[in-house]
Amino acid sequence: MRELSHYRRPFLAAERVISAGEPGRFELSDGNRSLVLTVEAGDVDAACQLLEQLCQPDADAWIKLRESHHPGLAALVDQLDRVGWVREGDDSGRAQLANEADELHEHISPGCPPITDL
């Protein structure tokens, strides 16, 4: 199992976390992709609420997840990460690259269109 240390501000990349129509099942959706999860034991509503919180990069749930030793939750988030549902919420590096590209463009080729494909 991987740790989440490679993320600065992780978040669960789901637009919605909703009931999947059957007891114990809920669905993560993001655009045209979705994932149905089944809770086999425990509180389904609490699990759904926790996943909703993980959709926010600054949620306290991320701190608790990193500090706790809850193997079931850590394994779930690890699997969600492996299939692309956990993403990086810190885009400061991207913004810095865009600024540097703009500065370089100004010095290298005045009058040409800006670089937009980063």
Secondary structure, DSSP 8 states (H G I E B T S, - for coil): ---STT-SSEEE--SEEEE-SSTTEEEEEETTEEEEEE--SS-HHHHHHHHHHHTSTT-HHHHHHHH---HHHHHHHHHHHHTT-EEE---HHHHHHHHHHHHHHHHH-TTS------
